[in-house]
Amino acid sequence: MMATTHVFAGLAIAAAVAVVAPQFAVVVASAAILGGLLPDFDLYAGHRKTLHFPVYYGALAVPASLIAVLVPTDVTVGLAVFLLAAGLHSASDRFGGGLELKPWRATSQRAVYSHYHGRWLAPRRWIRYDGAPEDLLLAGVLSIPALLVFEAPIRTVALALLAISVGYTVVRKPLVSVAQRLLERAPDTILSIVPDRLLPLEDDFEQTAD
């Protein structure tokens, strides 16, 4: 799924909290955005493994949420929403595509790594790949609570993220073709620092040449 889709999922949680406790609106929205983005900070360093914890984020969110209810402060409430958003991101990656240059080909059986289970979880492919039309649809639906509940500047941020989602969906597949052509001409020094999952297969190079 797109990073923006994960952010909107976190913002949906934050919106629910903001309805009950509007004094924390900005705090929970900020925490949701950060939590929704954090797991993908491992994009070029063990993606969906280094910062993705589909079990542990959720496990930590339970006591954090309880503390937030008993002692509601900016820190406790923000931390709870942050962990919930990060946990939802990590867990929901299993319902998308696998780790590969062209996930619409459905060749990878690695969706997200579970440190608790000590293995990669297989992709369900309900969302075929990040930037797929159904991914954009989900992002749009998940953005509704944030657009209805929050005011500027959070609403402005949500609208900007929605625009980014649309743009990314449009260029998602063409970007791969451009990347293939660039990598085909890249020197070995560049290829050595590119994650293996982003390197085209030999048949990809042959199709590009044809």
N, C-alpha and C positions, 0 to 999 in steps of 0.2 A: 504494500500500500504506500501511497505518497506520504511524505512527512506531514504535509498539510492535513491529510485525512486523520492522522494520529492526533494532531493538535486539536482538530475540531472535536474528536472524541473526548479529549481531556477537557475542552471548553464546555462540552455538554454536561460533564460532571460538575464543573465549576459553576455553571449556570444554575443547576439544581441547588447547590449550596448557597449561591447568592440570593436566590428567591427566599430561602429560609433565614439567611443572615446577610442582608444587603450591606452591612457595614464592612464585610470582608470581600466585597465584589472585586475590587482591583487586585487584592492579594491573591484570591483564588484563581482569577483569570491569568495572572502572571505566572503563578505556580503551575497551572495547567499547561500553559504554552511551553514553559521550560521542561516540565515532565514529559510532555508529548514529543519534544525534540531530542531530549537527552540520549535515549538509546541509539539514535542514528549518528551521534558524534563518533561512533566507531566505524564509519563508512569506509575508511581506508586502513583500518587496523583491526582485522578480525570482525568484519561486519556481521551483525546479528549474533554475535557471541561475546565480544569484549564487554559491551555495556547493555546487553540484552539479558534480562533475568525474568523470564515468564513466571517463575514461581516465587522467587525471593522478594521482588518488589511488592507483590500482592500480600505476602506473608508479613512484611513490615508495615504495610498499609493498615492492617487490622488493628494492631495496638496503637498506631499513630492516630487512626480515626477515633478510637475510643478516648484517647487523651484529649483530642481536639473537642470532643463533645463535653468532656468533663471540665476541661480547662481551655475554653476557646480564646485564643490569642492569635495575633497575626502569624506568629511562628508555628504554633501547633496546627492551626487550620491550614496554613499554606503548605506545611510539610505533608500533611495527610493527603491533600489534593495532588501535590507533586508526585508522591509515591503511587497514588491510584492511577494517575495519567501515564506514568512510566511503566507501570505494571500492565495496564491495558494495551499500551503500545506493544510491549514485548510479547504478550500473550496473543494478541490479534494478528501478529505477523505470520502465525501458523496458518491463518485462513487465506493468506495471499499466495503468490507464486514463490518459486525457489530462487536460490542464489545462482544466477547465470547472466550472461550478457544479453540473451534474448529469452526472458522468462516465458514469453508466450509459446515457446516451443515445448515447455513442460518437460525438460530433460533432467533438471536437478531435483534431488530428493532432500535437499537441505533448506528448511524454511527458517528455523530459529533454533539456537542451541539452548538446551535446558541444562544448566549447571546442576540442578537438583537431580535430574535423571542421568546426567553424565553422557548425554548423546544429543545428536541433532534430531529435531522433530520434523516429520515430513510435511510438506505443504498440502493444504486442503484445496487450494486454488478456487475458493469461492470468489475471490477477486483474482483474476488470472495473472495480473502483473501490475506493478505500480504505474499509474497513469492510464490504466485501461478505462474505457467508458464507464464501466460499473464502479470503478474507483472514484471517478469524478462525481457520479450520482450519489454515492455514499457520502463523499465529502460535502456535497450540497445539502443533503438531508441533515447531517450532523452539525452543519453550520447554523441551522435555524435557531436552536436554543440560544446560542451566543448572540445572534443578531437581534433576537427579541428581548433578551434580558439585559445585556450590557449596553452602556452608553459609550460615547467617545471617551478615550481613544481606543478602547478595546474593540468596539464595533468597527472602527476604521481599520484596525489590524485584521479583524476577521474578514472584512471585505477585500482587503489587499491579498490575504492568503487564498481567498476564493478565486481571485483573478489569476494568481500564480498557478493555482490548480488547473484552471482552464487552459492557460498557456502551456503548461507542462504536458497536459494530455494531448494537445495538438502536436507538439514537437517530439513526443516520447520516442516513437519508432524512427523518425528521420534522424534523431540524435545518434542512435546506434549506428546507422549507416555512415554518418559523418565520422564517428569515432573509429569505425572499422578502417576507413580509408586513411585516417591519420595514423593509426597503429600499424597499418601495413607498411607505411613509409618511415616509421619511427626507428631510431637506432636502438641497439641492444641496451644501451645505458638507460634509455627511457623505459623500455619494456621490462627491465629488471625491477623497476619500482612500481609497476602497475600490478594491482592485485590479480591473481590468477583467474578469479571469477569474471573479470572484465576483459580478459584476453580472448579474442575470437578463436574459434577452432579452425583447423586447416581448411575445411570445406567452406567456412565463412569467407576466407580469403579468396578461395577459388571462385565462389559465386560473385564476390565483389569484382574480381578481375574480368569475369565474363560480362 
